[in-house]
Amino acid sequence: MADHPTSVPFRRATDGYHTFRIPAVVMTRAGTVLAFAEGRRASASDSGHIDLVLRRSADGGRTWGALEVVATEPDQGTAGNPAPVVLDDGRIVLVYVRQGPEATEEKIRRGQVTAAAGRRVFVQVSEDDGVTWSKQRNITGDVKRPEWRWYATTPGHAVVLREGPHAGRIVVPANHSLPPSGKDTGTEARYNGGHALLSDDGGETWRLGYVDDNPDDYVNVNETTATELPGGRLYLNTRNHATAPGTRADAYSSDGGETLELPFRPQAGLVGPVVEGSVLWCTSPDVLLFSGPAAPDARALMTVRASDDHGVTWRVAHTVSGLPAAYSDLVRLDADTVGLLFETGDFGPYESIAFRRIPIAELVR
């Protein structure tokens, strides 16, 4: 196997944090790689004191600058699920969520947390290549229906459309949970649903696009990522906990995320555990990529898979290692290289977040 340069921008028990999780990565117009993550202060838990943090690289992800805190929640609450996107004018728009210090996913899904302490959606903008960021702006009322309980953006990079009638639109895939019925508590996977946040003015105003939330215990949309196919068509891929074949589902949108051509359907060609994954369309050469663990029943074996037919069928294109691994995000670095930011470790998937440079020539047939 060829040597693949791999760096480690986030390592457990450094910079005052217990664990780093939930990677997201973009390449700016100036050529800077921005690696975002959740910096979890006290433990590896999904709730509690969590900051949204960033490290910058000026050499394509080979080395990294100092850690910076981009967003926080008062009283040591949670700020996370980064969904960054780079606009044509060079601005970086970052959408993410916050919750209060006592809130947990279970409490939120059970309806035991007030709206003020529950999941809220924010946006920040950088006009100087990710060096500084605007004040946090709350957009919850524009993109979260009152009855929704849990709420999460992506995680991973968001999308700005480059082609078609909706060119310039920002699309942020997201997920939510519905209130339960009968004797259910709301923690059941069947109450998961998916939707998109849309902005047609560079992140100034936001609204809901498609909503896919049928609690039928078949496909129930959870963490979702998207990429733009040729002509402006969107490809969306989601994690699924319910009874459909496999653990992945996918969908397409021909109107810039306003609606789905069909509801999310099973994608059994992507074998792996229940976990977040990332998708990326690469042009010249043309190929659709998916990153995620490929072990069928464990968060391990980080693998980049490729599709030559816009997501209908998939093949293994690059295996990182057989080690534990979990969440990931893909980015196009230059004409010859794709970057992969991913959770991994020798003995567990949350020991570090690493960054690997992969020649695109290895990913195409």
Backbone torsions as a table, in degrees:
resi	resn	phi	psi	omega
1	MET	NA	140.4	178.4
2	ALA	-66.2	153.8	177.0
3	ASP	-74.9	131.0	-179.3
4	HIS	-119.1	113.6	-179.5
5	PRO	-56.9	125.4	-179.5
6	THR	-131.3	126.7	177.5
7	SER	-115.2	171.4	-177.3
8	VAL	-130.9	90.4	-179.6
9	PRO	-70.7	-25.7	-179.2
10	PHE	-132.5	126.8	179.2
11	ARG	-131.4	137.0	-178.4
12	ARG	-53.5	145.2	176.1
13	ALA	63.4	39.5	173.2
14	THR	-131.5	159.4	176.5
15	ASP	55.5	25.2	177.6
16	GLY	83.9	9.9	-178.6
17	TYR	-113.7	145.0	176.7
18	HIS	-73.1	-46.9	-173.8
19	THR	-149.2	147.8	171.1
20	PHE	-114.0	135.0	-179.2
21	ARG	-143.2	173.8	169.6
22	ILE	63.3	69.8	-177.3
23	PRO	-75.7	147.3	170.8
24	ALA	-146.9	141.8	-173.8
25	VAL	-143.7	141.1	173.3
26	VAL	-139.2	159.3	172.1
27	MET	-109.0	124.8	-178.1
28	THR	-79.0	169.2	178.3
29	ARG	-63.9	-26.4	179.1
30	ALA	-84.8	-1.6	178.1
31	GLY	90.9	15.9	177.5
32	THR	-92.2	134.5	173.8
33	VAL	-89.6	125.5	176.6
34	LEU	-107.9	116.7	178.7
35	ALA	-107.6	115.7	179.3
36	PHE	-102.1	155.0	175.5
37	ALA	-162.3	169.1	168.0
38	GLU	-90.3	125.3	172.3
39	GLY	-96.1	110.1	-174.0
40	ARG	-97.4	113.9	-168.2
41	ARG	-70.3	-53.0	-166.4
42	ALA	-98.2	-24.8	-175.9
43	SER	-162.8	-177.4	175.9
44	ALA	-86.1	4.1	-175.6
45	SER	-61.0	152.1	178.6
46	ASP	-74.4	-8.7	-180.0
47	SER	-131.6	172.6	-176.9
48	GLY	105.4	-150.2	-176.3
49	HIS	-81.6	101.2	-177.5
50	ILE	-132.5	126.2	176.4
51	ASP	-105.1	151.6	172.2
52	LEU	-91.5	117.9	-171.1
53	VAL	-120.4	166.0	-173.2
54	LEU	-146.5	142.0	166.2
55	ARG	-129.8	143.5	-174.9
56	ARG	-112.7	144.4	177.1
57	SER	-128.9	129.1	178.8
58	ALA	-98.3	1.7	-177.4
59	ASP	-127.9	39.1	174.0
60	GLY	73.1	23.4	177.2
61	GLY	90.2	11.4	177.4
62	ARG	-79.3	-40.3	176.8
63	THR	-134.6	162.8	-171.5
64	TRP	-134.9	146.1	175.0
65	GLY	-78.9	-175.3	-176.7
66	ALA	-67.4	153.2	177.8
67	LEU	-69.6	137.8	178.0
68	GLU	-126.0	143.5	175.0
69	VAL	-93.9	120.8	-177.6
70	VAL	-94.2	-39.9	-175.4
71	ALA	-147.9	146.2	177.5
72	THR	-138.5	166.2	171.8
73	GLU	-114.3	135.1	-179.5
74	PRO	-56.0	154.9	175.5
75	ASP	60.9	32.7	175.9
76	GLN	63.0	41.3	173.2
77	GLY	-86.8	-158.9	-172.0
78	THR	-111.5	132.7	166.3
79	ALA	-128.0	123.6	-174.8
80	GLY	-167.6	-160.0	-174.6
81	ASN	51.6	58.5	-178.2
82	PRO	-65.2	135.7	176.7
83	ALA	-132.3	81.6	-178.0
84	PRO	-87.4	155.3	174.6
85	VAL	-151.8	144.4	-178.8
86	VAL	-104.3	125.5	-179.2
87	LEU	-89.0	165.5	-177.5
88	ASP	-61.7	-28.8	-179.1
89	ASP	-84.7	4.2	176.9
90	GLY	95.9	-14.7	178.7
91	ARG	-67.4	147.9	175.5
92	ILE	-111.3	122.3	177.7
93	VAL	-102.2	129.9	-178.3
94	LEU	-122.3	117.9	176.1
95	VAL	-108.6	140.3	-177.7
96	TYR	-159.9	179.6	-178.6
97	VAL	-124.2	157.3	175.5
98	ARG	-133.8	154.9	172.3
99	GLN	-149.7	158.8	-176.7
100	GLY	-69.6	164.8	-173.7
101	PRO	-66.0	-25.8	-179.1
102	GLU	-93.7	-6.7	-175.9
103	ALA	-79.5	140.8	171.1
104	THR	-129.5	164.2	179.7
105	GLU	-60.3	-41.7	-179.0
106	GLU	-62.6	-45.4	179.4
107	LYS	-62.6	-40.6	-179.5
108	ILE	-65.9	-44.5	179.9
109	ARG	-65.8	-29.2	178.7
110	ARG	-83.0	-4.8	-179.4
111	GLY	77.3	26.4	-175.5
112	GLN	-100.0	10.7	-177.8
113	VAL	-125.9	139.5	178.2
114	THR	-69.7	159.9	178.9
115	ALA	-60.5	-34.2	-177.9
116	ALA	-69.1	-26.7	179.7
117	ALA	-102.5	-9.7	-178.1
118	GLY	-80.4	-160.1	-175.2
119	ARG	-77.1	121.5	178.9
120	ARG	-125.2	153.0	-171.2
121	VAL	-111.5	133.4	-176.7
122	PHE	-131.3	160.5	176.6
123	VAL	-136.5	141.5	172.2
124	GLN	-134.9	156.8	-177.4
125	VAL	-131.8	140.6	171.9
126	SER	-115.7	131.1	178.1
127	GLU	-108.7	6.2	-178.4
128	ASP	-130.2	44.5	172.9
129	ASP	68.8	28.6	176.6
130	GLY	85.9	8.6	179.3
131	VAL	-75.4	-46.6	176.7
132	THR	-127.8	161.0	-174.9
133	TRP	-133.0	147.4	178.3
134	SER	-67.7	169.3	176.0
135	LYS	-62.8	145.5	178.1
136	GLN	-63.6	133.7	-179.4
137	ARG	-123.4	126.5	-175.9
138	ASN	-83.8	120.3	179.3
139	ILE	-116.8	16.4	-174.1
140	THR	-54.7	-44.5	-176.5
141	GLY	-63.1	-20.1	-179.1
142	ASP	-89.9	-21.4	-169.9
143	VAL	-130.0	1.4	179.4
144	LYS	-126.3	120.3	177.7
145	ARG	-68.9	145.1	-173.6
146	PRO	-57.3	-31.9	-176.0
147	GLU	-81.1	-16.2	-178.9
148	TRP	-68.0	143.6	-178.0
149	ARG	-105.8	-82.0	175.0
150	TRP	-66.9	152.7	-179.8
151	TYR	-157.3	132.6	179.0
152	ALA	-148.4	133.9	172.1
153	THR	-84.0	139.2	-178.3
154	THR	37.0	-104.6	4.8
155	PRO	-85.4	168.3	-173.0
156	GLY	114.0	178.4	-176.8
157	HIS	-66.4	149.4	173.5
158	ALA	-90.1	-171.6	-172.8
159	VAL	-129.6	139.2	165.0
160	VAL	-118.0	127.4	-176.3
161	LEU	-72.5	137.0	-178.6
162	ARG	-107.3	-20.5	-174.0
163	GLU	-126.9	165.7	172.8
164	GLY	81.0	-176.1	-174.7
165	PRO	-67.6	-16.0	-178.1
166	HIS	-108.9	22.9	179.7
167	ALA	-55.2	135.1	-176.8
168	GLY	97.9	-14.3	-179.7
169	ARG	-72.3	135.9	171.5
170	ILE	-90.4	132.3	177.4
171	VAL	-123.0	121.9	177.5
172	VAL	-117.9	104.2	174.2
173	PRO	-64.1	146.8	-177.9
174	ALA	-152.0	173.4	177.3
175	ASN	-142.0	161.7	-175.9
176	HIS	-149.8	172.6	172.1
177	SER	-124.2	149.3	179.5
178	LEU	-94.2	156.3	172.0
179	PRO	-66.8	146.9	-175.0
180	PRO	-81.1	170.9	174.6
181	SER	-125.6	163.2	178.5
182	GLY	61.3	-133.8	-178.7
183	LYS	-95.0	4.6	178.7
184	ASP	-65.6	158.2	-178.3
185	THR	-100.1	-16.6	-173.6
186	GLY	99.3	-10.7	178.8
187	THR	-85.6	-9.2	-177.9
188	GLU	-69.9	145.3	-177.3
189	ALA	-61.8	-24.9	-176.8
190	ARG	-63.1	-19.5	-178.5
191	TYR	-91.0	4.7	173.6
192	ASN	-71.4	145.3	175.5
193	GLY	-147.6	163.8	-179.3
194	GLY	-122.7	157.7	176.8
195	HIS	-160.3	177.5	176.6
196	ALA	-128.8	144.8	169.4
197	LEU	-97.2	134.2	-178.0
198	LEU	-124.5	141.2	172.0
199	SER	-138.3	127.8	179.1
200	ASP	-106.1	10.0	-178.8
201	ASP	-134.8	40.3	174.2
202	GLY	70.7	24.4	177.0
203	GLY	94.9	5.6	178.5
204	GLU	-72.9	-48.3	178.8
205	THR	-124.0	153.0	-174.1
206	TRP	-136.5	153.7	176.9
207	ARG	-153.0	169.6	176.9
208	LEU	-82.7	141.9	168.5
209	GLY	-101.7	-128.9	-179.0
210	TYR	-61.2	150.9	169.8
211	VAL	-131.0	127.2	-179.5
212	ASP	-128.8	97.1	-178.0
213	ASP	-148.5	78.4	175.9
214	ASN	-105.7	109.5	-174.7
215	PRO	-76.9	60.8	-176.0
216	ASP	-96.7	1.4	179.7
217	ASP	61.7	30.5	175.8
218	TYR	-115.4	-77.0	166.7
219	VAL	-111.9	117.1	177.2
220	ASN	-125.9	106.7	-167.3
221	VAL	-62.9	136.2	177.4
222	ASN	-127.2	-136.2	-175.9
223	GLU	-58.6	127.3	-169.7
224	THR	-130.6	139.8	172.1
225	THR	-126.9	160.6	-174.1
226	ALA	-142.9	161.7	173.6
227	THR	-151.0	158.2	-178.6
228	GLU	-93.3	125.9	173.9
229	LEU	-88.3	170.0	179.3
230	PRO	-54.8	138.3	178.4
231	GLY	86.9	-0.8	178.6
232	GLY	96.9	0.5	176.6
233	ARG	-70.7	140.2	180.0
234	LEU	-98.3	138.0	169.5
235	TYR	-112.2	128.8	-178.8
236	LEU	-122.3	138.6	-179.0
237	ASN	-132.6	133.9	-173.2
238	THR	-132.5	156.3	172.2
239	ARG	-84.6	142.3	-176.7
240	ASN	-132.9	128.9	-179.9
241	HIS	-97.7	-7.3	-166.5
242	ALA	-92.3	-156.3	-163.9
243	THR	-91.1	-0.1	178.3
244	ALA	-62.4	155.3	177.9
245	PRO	-57.1	131.4	178.6
246	GLY	78.5	-168.6	-176.7
247	THR	-120.7	4.1	-179.5
248	ARG	-120.9	154.2	172.1
249	ALA	-143.1	155.9	178.8
250	ASP	-143.3	167.7	-176.7
251	ALA	-156.9	167.4	178.7
252	TYR	-130.8	150.9	173.8
253	SER	-130.8	130.5	178.6
254	SER	-101.2	-0.3	-178.3
255	ASP	-124.2	36.2	174.0
256	GLY	70.6	28.8	178.1
257	GLY	89.8	1.5	176.8
258	GLU	-64.7	-45.5	-179.9
259	THR	-140.5	166.1	174.1
260	LEU	-101.5	143.3	176.7
261	GLU	-60.4	-43.3	171.4
262	LEU	-140.6	155.5	174.2
263	PRO	-57.4	162.3	177.0
264	PHE	-54.1	134.4	179.9
265	ARG	-123.3	157.1	-178.6
266	PRO	-59.5	141.3	172.0
267	GLN	-121.4	82.0	-174.8
268	ALA	-75.8	-5.5	177.7
269	GLY	-74.8	-13.3	177.2
270	LEU	-104.8	94.1	-177.4
271	VAL	-83.5	133.5	178.5
272	GLY	174.8	175.6	179.2
273	PRO	-76.1	175.5	172.8
274	VAL	-73.8	111.5	-173.9
275	VAL	-167.9	160.1	173.0
276	GLU	-66.5	152.2	173.0
277	GLY	-140.4	170.1	-178.9
278	SER	-126.3	146.0	175.2
279	VAL	-125.3	149.1	-178.8
280	LEU	-153.2	126.0	172.5
281	TRP	-89.8	129.0	176.8
282	CYS	-111.3	134.0	178.0
283	THR	-106.6	139.9	176.5
284	SER	54.9	73.8	3.6
285	PRO	-82.9	154.5	-176.5
286	ASP	-83.1	122.2	176.0
287	VAL	-162.7	144.4	175.5
288	LEU	-100.7	128.5	-176.5
289	LEU	-113.6	149.3	173.5
290	PHE	-134.5	131.5	175.5
291	SER	-116.6	141.6	177.8
292	GLY	169.9	164.9	175.9
293	PRO	-61.7	142.1	-177.9
294	ALA	-110.1	-4.2	172.8
295	ALA	-65.5	133.9	-173.1
296	PRO	-67.2	-24.8	-172.3
297	ASP	-135.7	19.6	179.5
298	ALA	-152.1	152.2	175.5
299	ARG	-80.0	87.2	-176.1
300	ALA	-162.2	167.4	176.1
301	LEU	67.1	60.8	178.6
302	MET	-59.5	128.0	-171.9
303	THR	-141.7	139.6	169.5
304	VAL	-100.9	122.2	176.6
305	ARG	-109.0	156.1	-173.8
306	ALA	-129.5	148.3	176.4
307	SER	-125.4	132.1	177.9
308	ASP	-101.9	6.3	-179.1
309	ASP	-134.1	37.9	173.7
310	HIS	62.3	32.2	172.1
311	GLY	101.9	4.2	179.0
312	VAL	-76.5	-48.1	178.5
313	THR	-126.4	157.3	-173.8
314	TRP	-135.1	150.3	175.9
315	ARG	-136.8	153.7	175.8
316	VAL	-72.1	128.5	-179.0
317	ALA	-113.4	-33.2	-178.1
318	HIS	-157.6	123.9	175.6
319	THR	-103.4	123.5	-179.3
320	VAL	-72.9	-55.8	178.4
321	SER	-170.5	172.7	175.1
322	GLY	-90.6	8.2	-175.8
323	LEU	-74.0	166.9	171.0
324	PRO	-54.6	142.5	-179.7
325	ALA	-163.8	153.2	-176.2
326	ALA	-138.7	-107.9	-173.2
327	TYR	-73.1	156.9	-177.2
328	SER	-156.2	166.2	173.4
329	ASP	-150.4	142.5	-177.4
330	LEU	-107.8	147.8	177.5
331	VAL	-147.9	141.4	173.2
332	ARG	-84.4	121.1	-176.8
333	LEU	-90.7	-45.3	178.7
334	ASP	-160.4	-171.8	-175.1
335	ALA	-61.1	-23.5	-172.7
336	ASP	-112.2	-5.0	-166.1
337	THR	-139.9	139.2	170.1
338	VAL	-112.2	142.6	175.2
339	GLY	-106.6	145.5	178.0
340	LEU	-127.9	117.2	175.5
341	LEU	-102.4	120.7	-169.3
342	PHE	-149.9	148.5	175.8
343	GLU	-79.1	134.7	-179.8
344	THR	-164.7	171.7	177.3
345	GLY	-176.9	167.1	179.3
346	ASP	-72.3	-35.9	-174.5
347	PHE	-124.9	-0.6	177.4
348	GLY	-167.5	154.5	-173.2
349	PRO	-76.3	-7.7	-173.2
350	TYR	-113.6	23.3	179.2
351	GLU	-76.6	-28.7	-177.5
352	SER	-160.2	167.3	167.4
353	ILE	-119.1	116.0	-175.4
354	ALA	-105.4	162.6	178.8
355	PHE	-130.3	124.1	-178.7
356	ARG	-118.7	134.3	173.2
357	ARG	-92.2	124.8	-176.7
358	ILE	-122.0	122.6	175.8
359	PRO	-61.6	129.7	-177.4
360	ILE	-66.3	-21.8	177.2
361	ALA	-60.6	-27.2	178.4
362	GLU	-76.2	-16.1	-172.6
363	LEU	-99.2	-8.7	-179.0
364	VAL	-112.4	155.9	179.6
365	ARG	-85.2	NA	NA
